[in-house]
């Protein structure tokens, strides 16, 4: 009987120890700073994180490849299987690279039991971009692109934009995040349950809005963020999952404007994503607060179509910024900044101007650099590690890799067919004998840019990779 009681006591102590280990230091993704908790009236954490990202991509453009006509030399036929009307190909044009260095101070303050206010203050130290003609991609049989093959910056002039384009080095205060985080269930308080955290955030347009002729980093967007995260600590592992949705709304001073009529999109599209993974905890001492963990995560984010900043924002914007006004051929006596030539004989087919058939105030004007970006998915993977030196300090770091699915950077529709004629007619089109059809400016999308949005001239991004590395120091009060 005595042996049974002794074994029972040992089992109780062991179970208590395991539960204590499980309750200490939950997964970072669900950890909430609290306050007014018994003899611990106030908690706060100050963190400074450094991030570096390297983004690379290939940029292609649509090309209508025509088969050889009968009797011609078919050895020169580049698309022999194409139908008589031709075949749309995505032809490589450019290589894109962007390097960003960012410092992210974060303050987290406990407000009540398992209720926290989190504030992020992004500061971009440098944000540099470069665009060049595409090479052979490591394939000696592939032809490197030069001005002789390019449709974006052809050697005979009429550039969509210069290659390499004149793009600013950006930096400064970004858009701040304010977020409330609450855990209705916390494993620290109830060992039979895991952690469940709810998040409601607001990203404010605190940064100066990015324009083609400045060095700012703000996007001019209000963002509402709704998220939830779950985790459950076991002895040596803490699996987790997080789901997030982001709803953007253009601010008053943003480049995103509603020009009316049949405009397709005003601002960026909604985002939604998830991250799932686990923290592996080989060492955790609740008494001293020392803990070492390894974080492995996989996730994805869906980006809905919208009018947004893209890899070509500065390149397209710089094609029109700072040019001297020249006569406007569509409005005698008026002048316009011509993005394509020094005179009036510009190449309209490669000139980035807003829809000339709309009746908006921007009709025929040079584009501001924003484009309609097609929906796509970003796949994410992350490997991190952290070390709590004590109850009062933590060091952490991570490596991350992201990949975007291929998508168009210029995907605006010309407008909407309001009269059921089957077409959105140009301004020189008359109604047929039945009175159907004819030009109606209300049908036209004001932000449609024929030079890049017309089928056969659209621009696409492929082979996108984004490498990230980060390190942070946290002071815990």
C-alpha positions in Angstrom: 0.0 0.0 0.0 2.9 2.4 0.9 4.5 1.7 -2.5 1.2 2.4 -4.3 0.9 5.8 -2.5 4.5 6.6 -3.3 4.1 5.8 -7.0 0.9 7.9 -7.0 2.7 10.8 -5.5 5.5 10.6 -8.0 3.0 10.5 -10.9 1.2 13.5 -9.5 4.5 15.5 -9.2 5.5 14.4 -12.8 2.2 15.4 -14.2 2.4 18.7 -12.4 5.8 19.3 -13.8 4.7 18.5 -17.4 1.7 20.9 -17.0 4.0 23.6 -15.7 6.3 23.1 -18.6 3.3 23.3 -21.0 2.0 26.5 -19.4 5.3 28.4 -19.5 6.1 30.5 -22.6 3.4 29.5 -25.1 3.9 29.9 -28.8 5.0 33.4 -29.8 2.2 33.7 -32.3 -0.5 33.4 -29.6 1.5 34.9 -26.7 -0.4 37.9 -25.3 0.9 40.5 -22.8 -1.5 41.1 -20.0 -1.9 43.2 -16.9 -3.7 43.4 -13.5 -2.8 39.8 -12.9 -2.5 39.2 -9.2 0.9 40.4 -7.9 1.9 41.3 -11.6 -0.1 44.5 -12.2 1.7 45.6 -15.4 3.5 44.0 -18.3 5.2 45.5 -21.3 7.6 44.4 -24.0 9.8 46.6 -26.2 11.2 45.0 -29.3 13.5 46.2 -32.1 13.7 44.1 -35.2 16.0 44.4 -38.2 14.8 43.0 -41.6 16.5 42.7 -44.9 14.6 41.4 -48.0 15.8 40.6 -51.5 13.1 40.4 -54.1 13.9 39.1 -57.7 11.6 38.5 -60.6 11.5 38.0 -64.4 9.2 40.4 -66.3 7.6 39.3 -69.6 5.3 40.9 -72.1 2.6 39.4 -74.3 3.6 39.0 -78.0 1.3 37.9 -80.8 3.4 35.4 -82.7 2.2 35.0 -86.3 2.8 31.8 -88.2 4.5 32.0 -91.6 2.3 32.6 -94.6 2.0 29.9 -97.3 5.0 29.9 -99.6 7.3 31.6 -97.1 10.4 30.2 -95.5 9.0 28.0 -92.7 12.4 27.6 -91.2 12.0 31.1 -89.8 8.6 30.2 -88.4 8.8 30.9 -84.6 5.3 29.4 -83.8 4.5 26.8 -86.5 1.6 25.4 -84.4 -0.2 28.7 -84.1 -3.6 29.3 -85.7 -3.9 31.8 -88.6 -4.8 34.6 -86.1 -1.5 34.0 -84.2 -0.7 32.9 -80.7 -0.1 35.0 -77.6 3.3 34.3 -76.0 4.8 35.6 -72.9 8.2 36.8 -74.0 10.9 37.6 -71.5 11.9 41.3 -71.3 13.4 42.4 -68.0 15.0 41.3 -64.7 13.8 43.0 -61.5 15.6 43.3 -58.2 14.7 45.1 -55.0 16.7 45.3 -51.7 15.0 46.7 -48.6 16.6 47.3 -45.2 14.0 48.0 -42.5 14.0 48.6 -38.7 10.8 47.8 -36.9 10.4 49.1 -33.3 7.4 47.4 -31.5 5.8 48.2 -28.2 3.4 45.8 -26.6 1.5 46.8 -23.5 -0.8 44.7 -21.3 -4.2 46.4 -20.7 -6.0 43.7 -18.7 -6.1 40.0 -18.3 -4.9 38.5 -21.6 -5.5 41.8 -23.4 -2.7 43.6 -25.2 -2.1 46.7 -27.3 0.6 46.3 -29.9 2.1 49.2 -31.9 4.6 48.8 -34.8 6.6 51.7 -36.2 8.2 50.6 -39.5 11.2 52.7 -40.5 12.7 51.9 -43.9 16.4 52.6 -43.9 16.9 52.0 -47.7 14.7 50.6 -50.4 16.5 50.3 -53.8 15.3 48.8 -57.0 16.9 48.0 -60.3 15.6 46.9 -63.7 17.7 45.6 -66.6 17.3 43.6 -69.8 16.9 39.9 -69.2 19.9 37.7 -69.8 20.0 34.1 -71.0 18.8 32.8 -67.6 21.8 30.4 -67.3 20.7 28.7 -70.6 23.4 29.2 -73.3 20.8 28.4 -75.9 18.6 31.2 -74.8 19.0 34.6 -76.4 19.9 37.5 -74.0 17.5 40.4 -74.5 18.8 43.8 -75.7 17.2 46.8 -77.2 17.1 45.0 -80.5 14.7 42.4 -79.2 12.8 44.5 -76.6 9.3 45.8 -77.0 9.5 47.9 -73.8 12.7 49.9 -74.8 13.3 49.2 -78.5 16.4 50.5 -80.1 14.4 52.6 -82.6 12.8 54.6 -79.8 9.2 54.9 -78.5 10.1 53.4 -75.1 7.5 52.4 -72.7 10.2 53.5 -70.2 14.0 53.6 -70.3 16.0 50.5 -69.4 17.5 50.9 -66.9 14.9 53.4 -65.6 15.6 56.3 -63.3 14.1 55.1 -60.0 14.6 56.8 -56.6 16.2 55.2 -53.5 13.4 55.3 -51.0 13.4 55.5 -47.2 11.6 57.0 -44.2 8.7 56.3 -41.9 6.3 53.7 -43.1 2.6 53.0 -42.2 2.2 52.2 -38.5 0.2 49.3 -37.1 -2.1 49.5 -34.0 -3.5 46.2 -32.9 -5.6 44.8 -30.0 -4.9 41.2 -29.1 -7.0 39.1 -26.7 -6.9 35.5 -25.6 -10.3 34.2 -24.5 -8.6 30.9 -23.7 -5.0 30.6 -22.4 -3.2 27.4 -21.5 -1.3 29.3 -18.7 -4.7 29.6 -16.9 -6.2 26.3 -17.9 -3.9 23.4 -18.7 -6.8 21.5 -20.3 -7.0 24.0 -23.1 -4.6 25.6 -25.6 -4.2 29.2 -26.5 -6.7 31.0 -28.7 -5.9 34.6 -29.6 -8.1 37.1 -31.5 -6.6 40.1 -33.2 -8.1 43.4 -34.5 -5.7 45.8 -36.1 -5.6 49.0 -38.0 -2.7 50.0 -40.2 -2.7 53.8 -40.6 -1.3 55.8 -43.6 1.3 57.5 -41.4 4.1 57.4 -44.1 4.3 60.0 -46.8 2.6 58.6 -49.9 4.9 57.1 -52.6 4.9 58.9 -55.8 7.1 58.6 -58.9 9.0 61.8 -58.1 9.6 61.3 -54.4 11.5 59.0 -52.0 8.6 58.2 -49.6 7.5 54.7 -48.6 3.9 55.1 -47.5 1.1 53.4 -49.5 -1.7 55.8 -48.7 -4.0 53.0 -47.5 -6.1 52.4 -44.4 -6.1 48.7 -43.6 -8.4 46.8 -41.3 -6.9 43.5 -40.1 -8.8 40.7 -38.6 -6.9 37.6 -37.4 -7.1 34.6 -35.1 -4.4 32.2 -33.9 -4.4 28.8 -32.1 -1.7 26.9 -30.4 -1.3 24.0 -27.9 1.9 23.4 -25.9 3.1 19.9 -25.4 6.3 19.0 -23.6 8.7 19.7 -26.5 6.5 21.1 -29.2 4.0 23.9 -29.7 2.0 23.5 -33.0 0.1 26.6 -34.1 -2.0 28.1 -36.9 -2.9 31.6 -37.7 -5.5 33.0 -40.1 -5.6 36.6 -41.3 -7.7 38.9 -43.5 -6.7 42.4 -44.5 -9.2 44.9 -46.0 -7.6 48.0 -47.5 -9.3 51.4 -48.1 -7.7 54.3 -49.9 -6.8 57.4 -47.9 -7.8 60.9 -49.0 -4.2 61.9 -50.0 -3.5 58.6 -51.8 -2.8 58.1 -55.5 -5.9 55.8 -55.5 -8.8 57.9 -56.9 -12.3 57.1 -58.0 -12.7 58.7 -61.4 -16.3 57.3 -61.9 -18.1 55.7 -64.8 -16.8 52.1 -65.4 -13.7 52.2 -63.3 -12.8 48.6 -62.5 -10.8 49.1 -59.2 -10.0 52.1 -57.1 -7.4 50.6 -54.7 -5.7 47.4 -53.7 -7.5 44.2 -53.4 -8.3 42.3 -50.2 -5.7 39.9 -48.8 -6.3 36.6 -46.8 -3.8 34.1 -45.7 -2.7 31.5 -43.1 0.5 30.3 -41.5 0.8 26.9 -39.9 3.8 25.4 -38.1 5.3 24.5 -34.8 7.8 25.7 -32.2 10.1 22.9 -31.1 11.3 23.5 -27.6 14.4 21.5 -26.6 15.0 23.5 -23.4 12.6 25.5 -21.2 13.2 26.4 -17.5 10.2 28.1 -16.1 12.0 29.0 -12.9 14.7 31.1 -14.6 12.7 32.0 -17.6 15.4 30.6 -20.0 13.9 29.0 -23.1 15.3 28.0 -26.5 12.9 27.3 -29.4 13.0 26.6 -33.1 10.1 27.8 -35.2 9.2 26.1 -38.5 6.2 27.5 -40.5 4.5 27.2 -43.9 1.8 29.4 -45.2 0.1 31.1 -48.1 -1.6 34.4 -48.8 -4.2 35.2 -51.5 -4.1 38.7 -53.0 -7.2 39.8 -54.8 -7.0 41.9 -58.0 -6.8 45.6 -57.5 -5.1 48.8 -58.5 -1.8 48.8 -56.7 1.9 49.5 -56.5 3.9 46.9 -58.5 7.4 46.1 -59.6 6.9 48.6 -62.5 5.5 51.5 -60.4 8.7 53.6 -60.4 9.7 52.6 -63.9 6.3 53.7 -65.4 6.1 56.7 -63.2 9.6 57.8 -64.1 8.8 57.6 -67.8 6.5 60.6 -67.4 7.9 62.5 -64.3 10.0 65.6 -64.9 9.5 65.9 -68.7 9.0 69.2 -70.4 5.5 70.0 -71.6 4.9 69.6 -75.4 1.9 70.3 -77.6 -1.1 68.0 -77.0 -2.2 66.7 -80.4 -5.7 65.8 -79.2 -6.3 69.3 -77.7 -4.9 72.1 -79.9 -3.5 75.0 -77.9 -2.9 72.7 -74.8 0.3 71.1 -73.6 1.0 67.7 -72.1 4.0 66.0 -70.6 4.7 63.5 -73.4 6.1 60.2 -72.0 7.2 58.8 -75.4 8.9 61.4 -77.4 10.2 65.0 -77.5 7.5 66.1 -80.0 4.0 65.3 -81.1 4.8 62.3 -83.2 4.8 59.9 -80.4 4.1 56.1 -80.6 0.7 55.8 -79.1 0.9 52.0 -79.0 3.8 52.2 -76.5 2.8 55.4 -74.6 1.6 54.8 -71.0 -1.4 57.2 -71.0 -4.8 56.8 -69.3 -7.7 55.8 -71.4 -8.2 58.6 -74.0 -11.8 57.5 -74.6 -13.0 58.1 -71.1 -14.4 61.5 -70.0 -12.5 61.7 -66.7 -10.0 64.5 -66.0 -7.1 62.1 -66.5 -8.1 61.0 -70.0 -5.0 60.9 -72.2 -2.8 62.0 -69.3 0.4 60.2 -68.5 0.0 57.3 -66.0 0.9 57.8 -62.4 2.7 54.4 -62.3 -0.1 52.4 -60.5 -1.5 49.4 -62.4 -4.2 46.9 -62.1 -2.4 43.9 -60.6 -4.0 40.5 -61.2 -5.0 38.2 -58.4 -2.3 35.8 -57.2 -1.0 33.6 -54.3 2.1 34.0 -52.3 3.6 30.8 -50.9 5.6 31.2 -47.7 8.1 29.2 -45.7 9.9 30.3 -42.5 12.7 29.0 -40.2 13.3 30.9 -37.0 14.9 30.5 -33.6 14.6 32.3 -30.3 16.4 32.4 -27.0 14.9 33.8 -23.8 18.1 34.9 -21.9 16.0 35.4 -18.8 12.5 36.6 -17.9 13.6 40.0 -19.1 15.3 39.6 -22.4 14.9 37.6 -25.7 17.0 37.3 -28.8 15.5 35.8 -32.0 16.1 35.6 -35.7 14.6 34.0 -38.8 15.0 33.2 -42.5 12.0 33.3 -44.9 11.4 32.5 -48.5 8.3 33.6 -50.5 7.2 32.9 -54.0 4.4 34.6 -56.0 2.4 32.7 -58.6 2.7 34.2 -62.1 0.4 37.1 -62.7 -0.2 40.2 -64.8 1.1 43.5 -63.6 -1.2 45.3 -66.1 -4.6 43.7 -66.2 -7.2 46.5 -66.4 -10.4 46.0 -68.5 -11.2 48.7 -71.1 -14.6 49.1 -69.4 -18.1 47.7 -69.3 -20.5 47.0 -72.2 -23.6 49.0 -71.0 -25.6 49.0 -74.2 -25.3 45.2 -74.8 -23.6 45.8 -78.2 -20.9 43.3 -77.3 -18.1 45.9 -77.4 -16.9 49.0 -75.5 -16.6 51.3 -78.5 -14.0 54.0 -79.1 -14.9 57.6 -79.5 -15.1 57.5 -83.3 -17.7 54.7 -83.3 -21.3 55.4 -84.3 -24.4 53.3 -83.5 -25.5 50.8 -86.2 -28.6 51.2 -88.2 -30.6 49.6 -85.4 -29.3 52.2 -83.0 -27.3 49.7 -81.1 -23.8 50.4 -79.9 -21.8 53.6 -80.6 -19.4 55.4 -78.4 -20.5 56.0 -74.8 -17.8 57.4 -72.5 -19.6 56.0 -69.4 -18.6 52.5 -70.7 -14.9 53.3 -70.4 -12.6 52.5 -67.5 -10.6 55.8 -66.9 -7.5 54.0 -65.5 -7.2 51.6 -68.4 -3.9 52.2 -70.2 -4.0 50.8 -73.7 -0.2 50.6 -74.0 0.0 48.0 -71.2 -3.5 46.8 -70.6 -4.6 45.9 -74.2 -4.5 42.2 -74.9 -1.2 41.5 -76.7 0.7 44.2 -74.8 0.1 43.2 -71.1 3.0 42.8 -68.8 3.5 39.8 -66.5 5.8 38.9 -63.6 7.2 35.4 -63.3 9.8 33.5 -61.3 9.3 35.8 -58.3 11.3 35.0 -55.1 11.6 37.1 -52.0 14.4 36.2 -49.5 14.1 37.7 -46.0 16.3 37.6 -43.0 15.5 39.2 -39.6 16.9 39.5 -36.1 15.4 41.1 -33.0 16.0 42.0 -29.4 13.2 42.2 -26.9 13.2 43.8 -23.4 10.5 42.4 -21.2 9.1 44.3 -18.2 
